[in-house]
Amino acid sequence: QESAKKLARAGVEAALSSRSIAELEAALEEGKGAGLEDSELSEATLTLERERRRAEARSTLLQACTSADIGELIAAIKAGEDIGLSDEELSQAKDVLQEKERRALRTSSARDALITAIEQRSIEVLKMAIDEAAEVNLPDEELTLAKNILAQESAKKLARAGVEAALSSRSIAELEAALEEGKGAGLEDSELSEATLTLERERRRAEARSTLLQACTSADIGELIAAIKAGEDIGLSDEELSQAKDVLQEKERRALRTSSARDALITAIEQRSIEVLKMAIDEAAEVNLPDEELTLAKNILAQESAKKL
C-alpha cells in the first residue's frame, strides 16, 4: 500500500510539473485509488481546474480570432489574461485584434466617405469612395446608391459637355440633341437655359436666311429690303447679308434703269422724234419692258419714218 502511495505521489508531482490535463486527471484518479489524503491531492485538483479553464480560454480565444465580432475577441483576450494565459499564447490574438481594429476603422472611414460622397455628388469623390468601399468589402447594398448617383452625375457631365459643344457650333441639330440629352440626364433648367435661347435664336436665324434666299429671287424689291432688315435684326453676319445686299443693289440699279427707260419712252412718244424714239425703244427692250408698253412708241416711229420718206 505504501509503495502504491509513493508511486501515486510521484505521478501527482509529474502531472503538476507537466500541467497536462490528461496527466493530472490520471494522477488524481491513481492517487485516490492509492488512498492519498485530500490534502495531498488538493494542489493537483486546483491545478486541474485551472488548466481546464485555461484550455477553455484558449478554445474561446481561437474561435474569437475567426469571429467578425471584435467585442468577442476583446472579451476572450481579457478572459485569457485573467486566467493566466502566457504572453506567447495571447500575442497572436492581440495581433489579430489589432488587425481587426485597423480594418474596422478603415471600414468605418470608408462608410463615412461614401456618405459624404453621396451628399457632395462629385464624380471624382464618388469614384474614390466606391473603390475604397469595395476594397473593405462593404455590402453591395451600401454601394448601390453611390453607384447610381455616380452614373447620374457622369451622364450629367457628358450632357454638359454636349451642351457646351453645341453652343460652340450653334448647330440647330446639335443644340436639339444636346438639350434632349441634357433633359434626359436630369440637368437643371438653369443649365439648359442658354442652349434653349441659343436654339430659338438659331431657328429664327435659319428662318431669316431662308426668307433672305427667297427674297433674292423675288421681283419685289420691298420684300428683299424687309428680309435684309430682318436678317440684320436677328444678327446674321455681314458675310451672310453681303450677297443679299449686292442683289438688292443690282435690283435697285435695274429698277432705276427700267424707270428711266419708261420715262424716256414717254418723252420720246411726246416729242415724236425718230432718233429719240429709236433710242428709247432700244433702251426699253434692253430693260425688258413689256411689249404693250413699246407698241405705241413703235407705231409713232413707223408713222414719223413714213412722213420723212
Secondary structure, DSSP 8 states (H G I E B T S, - for coil): -HHHHHHHHHHHHHHHHH--HHHHHHHHHHHHHHT--HHHHHHHHHHHHHHHHHHHHHHHHHHHHTSS-HHHHHHHHHHHHHHT--HHHHHHHHHHHHHHHHHHHHHHHHHHHHHHHHHH--HHHHHHHHHHHHHTT--HHHHHHHHHHHHHHHHHHHHHHHHHHHHHH--HHHHHHHHHHHHHHT--HHHHHHHHHHHHHHHHHHHHHHHHHHHHT-S-HHHHHHHHHHHHHHT--HHHHHHHHHHHHHHHHHHHHHHHHHHHHHHHHHHT-HHHHHHHHHHHHHTT--HHHHHHHHHHHHHHHHHH-
